[in-house]
C-alpha cells in the first residue's frame, strides 16, 4: 500500500534558528520533496519562559531565504492545524488523562524544594540523578482527591524491566536499559506539555511518517517509544542526524560557526551556498559530487546516503562555495547585488540609487575578489561613499617604511604624470601608462610606490587594482584625492 511521506520541521521559537536546526529542516524538506510527499512547519512554543516573540518570523524568514517551502503550517494552513502547540493544549491534556486512567502516568505533587533535596541526596550518594518515584505509589483515589487543591505535574510511568529498542534509519538498532530511565514530566503544572508528550501527540495527529532530528534526541527515544506503546499509536520512522563538529573536532559552538542562519545572510552568504554547504553536513550524493542545488535534492535525496559519523563544519568550505556561486551569478543579478550591498553602508546623504554605470563598470572587477557580499561595500566605498577618503595620514608614510618625504615625492610625481592625461583620454590604459612612466623619475619599481598612491586615492591599503580604481574615479576626483593626500603629508613635515 502506498503511504504518502510526511515530514516536519518543528522548531521552538526561542531565538533565531541555527545551523544544526536548519539542517534538520533541509533534510526533512528534501525527503518529502524527493518522495512527492508533504512537508509541515510546526511551532513548538510550549516553553513559555524562553519564548522570543520575533522568533517565529525569523524561522519562516530563514526557510524562505533558503528556498524551503512548506505545505502545511503557519501561513499555509492545512487540515491538521493549528500548527502552534500553544493552540493545541486540549489534545495533550486528553492524552495525559488517558495515560493516567490506564495507569501509565500519574500526578506528581512533589514540591520544588522536595525535588531539590532529592537531587542533592543523589549527588551526595553518587547515584544517577532521576525522579525516585515517590508519587507513583499514590492510589488513584488519593491522586484524584489531591488534584483539586494541590499543584501537580503529570509524569509518565516508564517500564522498569527489560529494554527499549530504537530502530533508527541511520544508526540501526540502539538498545536502552529501562532500569536506567526515570519517570519524566510529560505535562507541566500550567497545563502545557513538555517536548516529549507534545512531539508524540502532534506527530501522530499530523500523520508524520518520518521524524528527522539531531542526535541530541537519541537519549529521549525510549521515552517517546514507550509513550507510543502506552497510547497504542504507531510511531514514525526515526532518523537521527549526525553531530556537527567545529573545525577543532569539538561540538559546534557559536565561536566555531553555530550561529543564526540569518547572521550568515547578514554577513553576505548566498542561499545557494548555504544550501549546498548544509546538504553535505552528513549526506552525499555520491563520491565525487561537490555542488548541489535544491532541485538536485528534490530529485536525489535519500536517508540511505546519510552517515552516522559526525560532520565537520568547515567555514573555508562555505567561503569557497560562496565564491563559486558569486562567480556563477548572472551579470544582471550580480549588478543588482552590488548596488544593494553598496547602498547598505552609505551615509544617508548619498543619493540612491547609486549610479548604474559605475555599478556596471565595477562589477567585473569584484567577481574574483569578493568571497562574501559584505566585502563589497569596503571595496567600493571609495567610489560612492565620500568625496575624499578619511584615513590616518600615517598610512601614507607606512607605505614607504616611515619616509614622509619620499611619500610626498611619489604623490607629486603622480600629480604631474596624471595631469598630462586629458579628460577625454582618461581610462585604465592611459592611467597605467602614466603611472608606469614614473619609475625612471623616482628611481623606483612600480610595486614600491603604488601602495602610497593606493592609500591616497582609496583611503585603504588594498582592494580593486590601482589603475582600475583611478579609471573608475575619473580624472578630477583622482587628482583631488592626490592633492588632499599631499596636504596631509605637508602638515606632517
C-alpha positions as CSV (number, residue, x, y, z in Angstrom):
1,X,0.0,0.0,0.0
2,X,1.3,3.4,-1.0
3,X,1.9,5.8,2.0
4,X,2.5,9.5,1.5
5,X,5.7,10.6,3.1
6,X,5.0,13.3,5.6
7,X,7.9,15.1,7.4
8,X,8.0,18.1,9.6
9,X,10.3,20.8,10.9
10,X,9.2,21.6,14.5
11,X,11.4,24.4,16.0
12,X,11.0,26.1,19.3
13,X,10.7,29.8,18.9
14,X,13.4,30.6,21.5
15,X,15.7,32.5,19.1
16,X,16.9,32.6,15.5
17,X,17.4,29.1,14.0
18,X,21.0,28.0,14.0
19,X,22.9,25.7,11.6
20,X,22.1,22.3,13.1
21,X,18.5,23.2,13.5
22,X,18.1,24.4,9.9
23,X,20.0,21.3,8.5
24,X,17.2,19.2,10.1
25,X,14.7,21.3,8.2
26,X,16.5,21.0,4.9
27,X,16.8,17.2,5.2
28,X,13.2,16.8,6.2
29,X,12.1,19.0,3.3
30,X,14.3,17.2,0.9
31,X,13.0,13.7,1.9
32,X,9.4,14.9,1.4
33,X,10.1,16.5,-1.9
34,X,12.1,13.5,-3.2
35,X,9.2,11.3,-2.5
36,X,6.4,13.6,-3.7
37,X,5.4,13.9,0.0
38,X,4.2,16.7,2.4
39,X,6.5,18.9,4.4
40,X,5.0,20.5,7.6
41,X,6.2,23.5,9.6
42,X,5.0,23.2,13.3
43,X,5.9,25.7,16.0
44,X,6.6,24.1,19.4
45,X,6.0,27.1,21.6
46,X,5.3,25.4,24.9
47,X,8.4,26.6,26.8
48,X,6.8,29.9,27.7
49,X,9.7,31.1,29.8
50,X,12.1,31.1,26.8
51,X,9.7,32.3,24.2
52,X,11.1,35.1,21.9
53,X,8.3,36.9,20.1
54,X,10.3,37.7,17.0
55,X,11.5,34.1,16.6
56,X,8.6,32.7,14.6
57,X,9.2,35.4,11.9
58,X,12.9,34.6,12.0
59,X,12.2,30.9,11.5
60,X,10.0,31.5,8.5
61,X,12.3,34.1,7.0
62,X,15.2,31.7,7.3
63,X,13.3,29.0,5.5
64,X,12.1,31.3,2.7
65,X,15.6,32.7,2.2
66,X,16.9,29.2,1.7
67,X,14.1,28.3,-0.7
68,X,12.5,25.8,1.7
69,X,8.7,25.9,1.3
70,X,6.1,24.1,3.4
71,X,2.8,22.6,2.5
72,X,1.1,22.9,5.9
73,X,1.8,25.3,8.8
74,X,1.8,29.0,9.6
75,X,0.8,31.0,6.6
76,X,0.0,27.8,4.6
77,X,-2.9,26.4,6.6
78,X,-3.8,22.7,6.4
79,X,-6.3,20.2,7.8
80,X,-4.1,19.2,10.8
81,X,-3.9,22.7,12.3
82,X,-3.5,24.7,14.4
83,X,0.3,24.5,13.9
84,X,1.3,26.2,17.1
85,X,1.5,23.8,20.1
86,X,0.2,26.5,22.4
87,X,-3.1,26.3,20.5
88,X,-3.4,22.6,20.8
89,X,-3.4,22.1,24.6
90,X,-6.6,20.1,24.9
91,X,-5.0,17.4,22.7
92,X,-2.1,17.0,25.2
93,X,-4.3,17.1,28.2
94,X,-6.6,14.5,26.8
95,X,-3.6,12.2,26.1
96,X,-2.3,12.7,29.6
97,X,-5.7,11.9,31.2
98,X,-5.9,8.7,29.0
99,X,-2.5,7.6,30.3
100,X,-3.5,8.4,34.0
101,X,-6.6,6.3,33.6
102,X,-4.7,3.4,32.1
103,X,-2.0,3.5,34.9
104,X,0.8,4.6,32.6
105,X,1.0,8.1,34.0
106,X,0.4,9.7,37.4
107,X,0.1,13.0,39.1
108,X,3.2,14.1,40.9
109,X,2.7,16.5,43.9
110,X,6.4,16.9,44.8
111,X,7.3,20.5,45.6
112,X,10.4,22.1,44.0
113,X,12.0,22.0,47.5
114,X,11.5,18.3,47.8
115,X,12.9,17.6,44.4
116,X,16.0,19.8,45.2
117,X,16.6,17.8,48.4
118,X,16.2,14.5,46.4
119,X,18.8,15.5,43.8
120,X,21.2,16.7,46.5
121,X,20.9,13.4,48.2
122,X,21.5,11.5,45.0
123,X,24.6,13.6,44.2
124,X,26.0,13.0,47.8
125,X,25.4,9.3,47.4
126,X,26.9,9.3,43.9
127,X,23.7,7.8,42.5
128,X,22.4,8.7,39.0
129,X,20.0,11.6,39.1
130,X,16.4,11.0,38.4
131,X,12.9,11.0,40.0
132,X,12.7,8.5,42.8
133,X,9.0,7.5,42.0
134,X,7.5,8.7,45.3
135,X,4.2,9.8,43.8
136,X,4.0,6.7,41.6
137,X,2.8,4.8,44.7
138,X,-0.2,7.2,45.4
139,X,-3.5,5.5,44.8
140,X,-5.8,6.8,42.0
141,X,-8.4,7.8,44.6
142,X,-5.9,9.8,46.6
143,X,-4.4,11.4,43.5
144,X,-7.9,12.4,42.3
145,X,-8.7,13.9,45.7
146,X,-5.5,15.9,46.0
147,X,-5.7,17.2,42.4
148,X,-8.5,19.6,43.3
149,X,-6.4,21.6,45.8
150,X,-2.7,20.8,45.2
151,X,-0.4,21.8,42.4
152,X,0.9,18.9,40.3
153,X,2.6,17.8,37.2
154,X,1.9,14.6,35.3
155,X,4.7,12.0,35.0
156,X,4.9,9.1,32.6
157,X,5.4,5.7,34.3
158,X,8.3,4.2,32.4
159,X,8.6,0.4,32.3
160,X,11.3,-0.6,34.7
161,X,12.1,-4.1,33.4
162,X,13.7,-5.1,30.2
163,X,14.8,-2.9,27.3
164,X,13.5,-0.4,24.8
165,X,14.8,-0.6,21.3
166,X,15.1,2.3,18.8
167,X,15.3,1.2,15.2
168,X,17.0,4.2,13.6
169,X,17.1,4.6,9.8
170,X,20.7,5.9,10.0
171,X,22.2,4.2,13.0
172,X,20.4,0.8,13.1
173,X,19.1,-0.6,16.4
174,X,20.0,1.1,19.7
175,X,19.1,-0.7,22.9
176,X,18.2,1.2,26.1
177,X,18.0,-0.4,29.6
178,X,14.7,0.5,31.1
179,X,16.1,0.4,34.6
180,X,18.2,3.4,33.7
181,X,15.2,5.5,32.7
182,X,13.3,7.7,35.1
183,X,9.7,8.8,35.2
184,X,9.8,12.1,33.2
185,X,7.4,15.0,33.4
186,X,5.1,15.0,30.4
187,X,2.5,17.7,31.4
188,X,3.6,20.7,33.4
189,X,1.6,22.3,36.2
190,X,0.4,25.1,33.8
191,X,-1.2,22.5,31.5
192,X,1.4,22.8,28.8
193,X,3.1,19.7,27.6
194,X,6.8,19.0,27.7
195,X,8.6,18.3,24.4
196,X,8.2,14.5,25.0
197,X,4.4,14.5,25.1
198,X,3.9,17.3,22.6
199,X,6.0,15.7,19.9
200,X,4.3,12.3,20.2
201,X,0.8,13.7,20.1
202,X,1.5,16.1,17.2
203,X,3.5,13.6,15.1
204,X,0.6,11.2,15.5
205,X,-2.2,13.8,14.8
206,X,-0.3,15.2,11.8
207,X,0.4,11.7,10.4
208,X,4.1,12.2,10.3
209,X,5.8,9.2,8.7
210,X,9.5,10.2,9.1
211,X,10.8,12.1,12.1
212,X,14.3,13.6,11.3
213,X,16.1,15.2,14.1
214,X,19.5,15.8,15.7
215,X,21.4,13.2,17.5
216,X,20.9,15.0,20.8
217,X,17.4,13.5,20.9
218,X,18.6,9.9,20.8
219,X,18.6,9.7,24.6
220,X,14.9,10.7,24.6
221,X,13.9,7.9,22.2
222,X,12.9,5.4,24.9
223,X,10.6,8.0,26.4
224,X,8.9,8.5,23.1
225,X,8.8,4.8,22.1
226,X,7.1,3.9,25.4
227,X,4.7,6.8,25.1
228,X,3.6,5.5,21.6
229,X,3.2,2.0,23.1
230,X,1.2,3.2,26.0
231,X,-1.2,5.2,23.8
232,X,-1.5,2.4,21.3
233,X,-0.2,4.6,18.4
234,X,2.2,3.7,15.6
235,X,5.5,5.7,15.8
236,X,7.1,7.4,12.8
237,X,10.3,6.1,11.3
238,X,13.1,7.9,13.1
239,X,16.3,9.2,11.6
240,X,18.8,10.9,14.0
241,X,21.3,13.0,12.1
242,X,25.0,13.0,12.8
243,X,26.5,15.5,15.2
244,X,28.1,18.6,13.7
245,X,31.6,19.3,14.9
246,X,33.6,22.5,14.7
247,X,36.9,22.7,12.8
248,X,38.6,21.7,16.1
249,X,36.5,18.5,16.1
250,X,34.7,19.6,19.2
251,X,31.0,20.1,19.4
252,X,30.0,23.0,17.2
253,X,29.6,26.3,19.1
254,X,28.9,29.9,18.3
255,X,32.6,30.5,18.2
256,X,33.1,27.8,15.6
257,X,30.1,28.5,13.3
258,X,26.9,27.6,15.1
259,X,25.3,31.0,14.7
260,X,22.0,32.1,13.3
261,X,21.3,31.3,9.6
262,X,20.2,34.9,9.3
263,X,23.6,36.0,10.6
264,X,25.2,34.3,7.6
265,X,22.8,36.1,5.3
266,X,23.7,39.4,7.0
267,X,27.4,38.6,6.6
268,X,26.9,38.2,2.9
269,X,26.5,34.5,2.2
270,X,24.2,33.4,-0.6
271,X,21.3,31.0,0.0
272,X,22.6,28.7,-2.8
273,X,26.0,28.3,-1.0
274,X,24.3,27.7,2.4
275,X,22.0,25.0,0.9
276,X,25.0,23.3,-0.8
277,X,27.0,23.5,2.4
278,X,24.2,22.2,4.7
279,X,23.4,19.4,2.3
280,X,26.8,17.8,2.7
281,X,26.9,18.0,6.5
282,X,26.2,14.3,6.9
283,X,24.9,13.4,3.4
284,X,26.4,12.9,0.0
285,X,25.0,12.2,-3.4
286,X,28.0,10.1,-4.5
287,X,31.7,10.0,-4.1
288,X,32.5,12.9,-6.4
289,X,29.7,15.5,-6.5
290,X,30.5,18.7,-4.6
291,X,28.0,21.1,-6.0
292,X,24.3,20.6,-5.4
293,X,21.1,22.7,-5.6
294,X,17.6,22.5,-4.1
295,X,16.4,21.0,-7.4
296,X,19.1,18.3,-7.2
297,X,18.0,17.5,-3.6
298,X,14.4,17.2,-4.7
299,X,15.4,14.5,-7.2
300,X,18.1,12.6,-5.4
301,X,17.9,13.0,-1.6
302,X,17.6,9.8,0.4
303,X,18.3,8.8,4.0
304,X,20.4,5.9,2.8
305,X,23.2,8.3,2.0
306,X,23.2,9.9,5.4
307,X,26.1,8.7,7.6
308,X,26.2,8.3,11.4
309,X,29.7,9.7,11.7
310,X,30.0,13.4,12.8
311,X,30.1,16.0,10.1
312,X,32.7,18.8,10.3
313,X,31.7,22.5,9.9
314,X,34.4,23.9,7.6
315,X,34.0,27.6,7.2
316,X,36.6,27.7,4.5
317,X,34.5,25.2,2.5
318,X,31.5,27.5,2.9
319,X,33.5,30.5,1.8
320,X,34.7,28.6,-1.3
321,X,31.2,27.6,-2.2
322,X,30.0,31.2,-1.7
323,X,32.8,32.4,-4.0
324,X,31.7,29.9,-6.6
325,X,28.1,31.0,-6.6
326,X,29.1,34.6,-6.8
327,X,31.2,33.9,-9.9
328,X,28.3,31.9,-11.4
329,X,25.8,34.6,-10.8
330,X,24.1,36.1,-14.0
331,X,25.5,39.6,-14.7
332,X,22.2,41.4,-14.2
333,X,21.7,39.8,-10.8
334,X,25.3,40.5,-9.9
335,X,24.9,44.2,-10.6
336,X,21.7,44.3,-8.5
337,X,23.6,42.6,-5.6
338,X,26.4,45.1,-5.8
339,X,24.1,48.0,-5.8
340,X,22.2,46.6,-2.8
341,X,25.3,45.9,-0.7
342,X,27.0,49.2,-1.7
343,X,24.0,51.2,-0.5
344,X,23.7,49.4,2.8
345,X,26.7,51.2,4.4
346,X,26.4,54.5,2.6
347,X,25.6,57.7,4.6
348,X,22.1,58.9,4.2
349,X,23.4,62.0,2.4
350,X,24.4,59.9,-0.6
351,X,21.6,59.8,-3.2
352,X,20.0,56.5,-4.1
353,X,20.1,54.6,-6.3
354,X,23.8,54.7,-6.9
355,X,24.9,55.4,-10.5
356,X,24.2,52.2,-12.6
357,X,27.1,53.0,-15.0
358,X,29.5,52.9,-12.1
359,X,28.0,49.7,-10.8
360,X,28.3,48.1,-14.3
361,X,31.9,49.2,-14.5
362,X,33.0,47.9,-11.1
363,X,31.0,44.6,-11.4
364,X,33.6,42.5,-13.3
365,X,36.4,43.8,-11.1
366,X,34.6,42.5,-8.0
367,X,33.7,39.0,-9.1
368,X,37.1,37.4,-8.4
369,X,37.8,39.5,-5.3
370,X,34.6,39.0,-3.3
371,X,34.2,35.9,-1.2
372,X,31.2,37.2,0.8
373,X,28.9,40.0,-0.2
374,X,29.8,42.0,2.9
375,X,33.1,42.6,1.3
376,X,31.5,44.7,-1.5
377,X,31.0,47.9,0.5
378,X,34.6,48.2,1.8
379,X,35.9,47.6,-1.7
380,X,33.7,50.1,-3.4
381,X,33.3,52.7,-0.7
382,X,35.9,54.9,-2.4
383,X,33.6,55.3,-5.3
384,X,30.3,56.0,-3.6
385,X,30.8,57.0,0.0
386,X,32.8,60.2,0.1
387,X,34.5,62.9,-1.9
388,X,37.8,62.5,-0.1
389,X,38.9,59.4,1.8
390,X,39.1,59.7,5.6
391,X,42.2,57.9,6.8
392,X,45.2,58.3,9.2
393,X,48.0,60.1,7.2
394,X,50.4,57.7,8.9
395,X,49.1,55.1,6.5
396,X,50.8,57.0,3.6
397,X,54.1,57.1,5.5
398,X,53.9,53.5,6.4
399,X,53.9,52.5,2.8
400,X,57.4,54.0,2.4
401,X,58.9,52.5,5.5
402,X,58.4,55.7,7.5
403,X,59.8,58.2,5.0
404,X,57.3,61.0,4.7
405,X,59.5,62.9,2.3
406,X,59.5,60.0,-0.1
407,X,55.7,59.7,0.1
408,X,55.4,63.3,-0.8
409,X,57.8,62.9,-3.8
410,X,55.7,59.9,-5.0
411,X,52.4,61.9,-4.8
412,X,54.0,64.9,-6.5
413,X,55.2,62.7,-9.3
414,X,51.8,61.1,-9.7
415,X,50.1,64.5,-9.9
416,X,52.4,65.6,-12.7
417,X,52.0,62.4,-14.6
418,X,48.2,62.1,-14.3
419,X,47.7,65.8,-15.0
420,X,49.0,65.2,-18.5
421,X,46.2,62.7,-19.2
422,X,43.4,64.6,-20.8
423,X,39.8,64.1,-19.6
424,X,38.6,62.6,-22.8
425,X,41.5,60.1,-22.7
426,X,41.1,59.1,-19.1
427,X,40.8,55.3,-18.7
428,X,42.6,52.3,-17.4
429,X,45.3,52.1,-20.1
430,X,46.3,55.8,-20.2
431,X,46.3,55.9,-16.4
432,X,48.5,52.8,-16.2
433,X,51.0,54.2,-18.8
434,X,51.3,57.5,-16.9
435,X,52.0,55.8,-13.6
436,X,54.4,53.3,-15.0
437,X,56.2,56.2,-16.5
438,X,57.0,57.5,-13.0
439,X,59.6,54.7,-12.4
440,X,62.6,56.4,-14.0
441,X,62.0,59.7,-12.4
442,X,61.6,58.2,-8.9
443,X,64.3,55.6,-9.5
444,X,61.9,53.0,-8.1
445,X,60.0,50.0,-9.3
446,X,56.2,50.3,-9.6
447,X,55.5,47.9,-6.8
448,X,57.4,50.2,-4.4
449,X,55.4,53.3,-4.9
450,X,51.9,52.1,-5.9
451,X,50.9,51.4,-2.3
452,X,51.3,55.1,-1.4
453,X,49.1,56.1,-4.3
454,X,46.5,53.5,-3.4
455,X,46.1,54.8,0.1
456,X,46.0,58.4,-1.2
457,X,43.2,57.6,-3.7
458,X,41.2,54.9,-1.9
459,X,41.8,55.5,1.8
460,X,42.7,51.9,2.4
461,X,45.8,49.7,1.8
462,X,44.3,47.2,-0.7
463,X,41.3,46.4,-2.8
464,X,40.5,46.9,-6.5
465,X,43.7,47.4,-8.5
466,X,45.0,50.9,-8.6
467,X,44.7,51.6,-12.4
468,X,41.1,50.3,-12.4
469,X,40.3,52.3,-9.3
470,X,41.6,55.6,-10.7
471,X,39.8,55.0,-14.0
472,X,36.6,54.5,-12.2
473,X,37.1,57.6,-10.0
474,X,37.6,59.8,-13.1
475,X,40.3,62.5,-13.7
476,X,39.1,65.2,-11.4
477,X,38.3,63.1,-8.3
478,X,41.6,61.2,-8.7
479,X,43.7,64.4,-8.8
480,X,41.7,66.0,-6.0
481,X,42.4,63.0,-3.7
482,X,46.1,63.1,-4.5
483,X,46.1,66.8,-3.7
484,X,44.4,66.1,-0.4
485,X,46.9,63.4,0.5
486,X,49.7,65.8,-0.3
487,X,48.2,68.3,2.1
488,X,48.1,65.7,4.8
489,X,51.8,64.9,4.3
490,X,52.8,68.6,4.2
491,X,51.1,69.0,7.5
492,X,53.2,66.2,9.0
493,X,56.6,67.6,7.7
